[in-house]
């Protein structure tokens, strides 16, 4: 039995994506829910999981552009046994084989193939997705990361701030482990899109990157000479001001405290 792996809908205005990277090899056996590949749109990056277990057959190569709903791979549920050939029988003319009927028990034991050793299943990363936050909201902006890439987090730790055109929200961790960012600050992400992964501690110990030197702190912005604090501008507001050609310092607030 073969099952097609298709590009799912990722947004109302998105009609095609790019296959950025295959996470599994062609011919590799995969389990259900394992991430198969990363796809990219002009707004965000997503992972496509396997809907069932079987042998992966890749149809589209990395870097190719694919329409939404198109198949990019197949999963053969009966391919595990077919892909593994049975051990070849020894040739009867081999000088090491005694004549028929005279083979000792030790020779039979030596000809038996050793049982295949399978590695323990790897711990699966937990995806951090944008939840549904309103009927009319289809995408948000990742305003700020509250936890660094590679940092250990606990359940209910606040990971990041997201902004819609109506409000600002915080995403908590639903699982403890090591945080891996998938989306940079200021990126627009559709509802349901993956912004990060949380690796279980045992998997993170294997895939932990080498330590990086801390970047020097950026110099703080100069304060206005009139004694007022510089305005705090969210990514959404900053984008609107930039499109209009307006400097944030020239905007005078009308609410309490400016």
C-alpha positions in Angstrom: 0.0 0.0 0.0 1.3 3.5 -0.9 0.3 6.8 0.7 1.1 10.2 -0.9 2.7 12.9 1.2 1.2 16.1 0.0 1.7 19.8 0.7 -1.0 20.9 3.1 -2.7 24.4 3.0 -0.5 26.8 4.9 -2.4 30.1 4.4 -5.1 31.7 2.4 -2.8 33.6 0.1 -0.1 30.9 -0.2 -0.3 28.8 -3.3 3.2 27.3 -3.5 6.1 26.5 -1.3 9.8 25.4 -1.6 11.0 22.1 -0.3 13.9 23.4 1.8 15.4 20.3 3.3 14.7 16.6 3.6 15.0 15.4 7.2 14.7 11.7 6.1 16.6 9.9 3.3 15.0 8.2 0.3 14.4 4.5 1.1 14.5 5.2 4.9 12.0 3.6 7.2 9.9 6.2 9.1 7.5 6.1 11.9 4.1 7.9 12.0 4.4 11.6 13.1 8.1 11.8 12.4 9.1 15.0 10.6 9.9 14.2 6.9 11.0 17.6 5.5 11.0 21.3 5.9 9.0 23.5 3.5 9.3 27.3 3.2 6.8 29.9 2.0 7.5 33.7 1.7 6.3 34.0 5.3 7.5 31.1 7.4 9.0 27.6 7.6 7.0 24.4 8.3 7.6 20.7 8.8 5.6 17.9 7.2 5.1 14.8 9.4 4.6 11.3 8.3 0.9 10.2 8.5 1.8 6.5 8.8 4.8 4.2 9.2 6.6 2.8 6.2 9.4 3.3 3.7 9.9 6.8 2.3 10.1 7.4 -1.4 11.1 11.0 -2.3 9.5 12.5 -5.4 10.6 16.1 -5.2 14.2 17.2 -4.6 15.4 20.0 -2.2 15.1 23.5 -3.6 12.1 22.7 -5.9 9.0 24.8 -5.8 5.7 22.8 -5.3 2.1 23.8 -5.5 -0.2 23.4 -2.4 -1.8 19.9 -2.6 0.9 18.4 -4.8 2.6 15.1 -3.7 6.3 15.4 -2.8 6.8 11.8 -1.6 5.2 8.4 -1.0 5.2 6.1 2.0 5.1 2.3 1.2 3.7 0.4 4.1 4.9 -3.0 2.8 8.3 -1.7 1.8 10.1 -2.5 5.0 10.2 -6.2 4.3 10.7 -5.7 0.6 13.6 -3.3 1.1 15.5 -5.7 3.2 16.8 -8.7 1.2 17.1 -12.1 2.7 20.6 -13.3 3.3 22.1 -15.2 0.4 22.5 -18.9 0.7 26.0 -20.3 0.4 27.0 -21.9 -2.9 26.8 -25.6 -2.8 30.1 -25.8 -4.7 32.0 -24.0 -2.0 35.0 -26.0 -0.8 34.1 -25.1 2.8 30.8 -26.9 2.6 30.9 -30.7 3.2 28.9 -33.1 1.0 25.1 -33.2 1.6 24.1 -35.2 4.6 27.4 -34.9 6.4 27.3 -31.2 7.5 28.0 -31.0 11.3 25.8 -28.9 13.6 28.6 -26.3 14.0 28.6 -25.6 10.3 24.8 -25.0 10.3 25.1 -22.6 13.2 27.8 -20.7 11.4 25.7 -20.2 8.3 22.8 -18.7 10.2 22.6 -14.9 9.8 23.0 -12.8 12.9 19.8 -11.1 14.1 19.6 -7.5 12.9 20.4 -5.0 15.6 18.0 -2.0 15.6 18.9 1.3 17.3 16.5 2.5 19.9 14.0 5.0 18.6 15.1 8.6 18.8 13.1 11.0 21.0 10.8 13.2 18.9 11.0 17.0 19.2 7.8 18.8 20.4 6.7 21.5 17.9 5.7 24.9 19.3 2.8 26.2 17.1 0.9 29.4 16.8 -2.6 28.7 18.4 -5.9 30.0 17.2 -6.4 33.4 18.8 -9.5 34.8 17.0 -11.9 34.1 14.2 -10.6 36.8 12.0 -6.9 36.4 12.8 -5.0 34.2 10.3 -1.4 35.3 10.9 0.7 37.0 13.6 4.1 38.6 14.1 6.7 36.9 16.3 7.6 40.1 18.2 10.2 38.9 20.7 11.9 35.7 21.9 11.9 35.5 25.7 14.1 32.4 25.7 17.3 31.9 23.7 18.0 29.3 21.1 19.5 26.3 22.8 18.3 27.3 26.3 16.7 24.8 28.6 13.0 25.5 29.4 10.5 24.1 31.8 6.8 23.5 31.4 4.8 26.8 31.5 8.0 28.9 30.9 7.1 31.9 28.6 8.9 31.3 25.3 8.0 34.3 23.1 5.7 37.2 22.5 3.4 37.3 19.4 1.4 40.2 18.1 -1.7 40.4 16.0 -3.3 43.6 14.8 -5.4 43.6 17.9 -3.4 42.4 20.9 -0.1 40.9 22.2 0.1 37.3 23.5 2.8 35.1 25.1 3.4 31.4 24.2 4.2 29.1 27.1 6.2 25.9 26.9 4.0 22.7 27.0 7.0 20.4 27.5 10.4 20.7 29.2 13.6 20.4 27.2 15.9 22.4 25.0 14.4 25.2 22.8 15.3 25.4 19.1 14.1 28.5 17.3 12.6 28.0 13.8 11.4 31.6 13.1 13.3 34.9 13.7 11.9 37.9 15.5 9.8 40.1 13.3 8.7 37.2 11.0 5.0 36.9 10.1 3.7 33.4 10.8 0.3 31.9 10.0 -1.9 30.4 12.7 -0.8 26.8 13.2 2.7 27.5 11.9 5.7 26.1 13.8 7.9 28.7 15.4 10.2 26.4 17.5 10.8 22.9 18.7 11.5 21.6 22.2 14.0 18.7 22.3 13.8 16.2 25.1 16.9 16.4 27.3 18.2 13.0 26.1 17.9 14.1 22.4 19.3 17.5 23.1 22.5 16.0 24.7 23.3 14.4 21.3 22.3 17.3 19.1 23.6 20.2 21.3 25.6 22.7 19.2 29.1 23.8 20.2 29.2 26.7 22.6 29.1 30.1 21.0 30.8 33.3 22.1 28.3 35.9 23.4 27.9 38.8 21.0 28.9 42.2 22.3 25.9 44.2 23.7 24.4 46.6 21.2 24.9 50.3 22.2 21.7 51.8 23.7 19.9 54.3 21.6 20.5 57.9 22.6 17.8 59.6 24.6 16.1 62.7 23.2 17.5 66.0 24.5 14.2 67.1 25.9 14.4 64.4 28.7 11.6 62.2 27.2 12.2 58.4 27.0 12.4 57.1 23.4 9.1 55.6 22.2 8.6 51.9 22.4 7.5 50.6 19.0 6.2 47.1 18.4 7.3 45.3 15.2 3.8 45.7 13.7 3.8 49.5 14.4 7.4 49.8 13.2 6.5 48.2 9.9 3.5 50.6 9.4 5.6 53.7 10.3 8.4 52.5 7.9 6.0 52.1 5.0 4.6 55.6 5.7 8.1 57.1 6.0 7.5 58.4 9.5 10.2 58.3 12.3 9.0 56.8 15.6 10.7 59.7 17.5 8.4 62.2 15.7 5.2 60.5 16.9 3.7 62.1 20.1 1.6 59.7 22.2 -1.8 60.8 23.4 -2.4 58.2 26.1 -1.3 58.4 29.8 2.4 59.1 30.0 2.6 59.7 26.3 
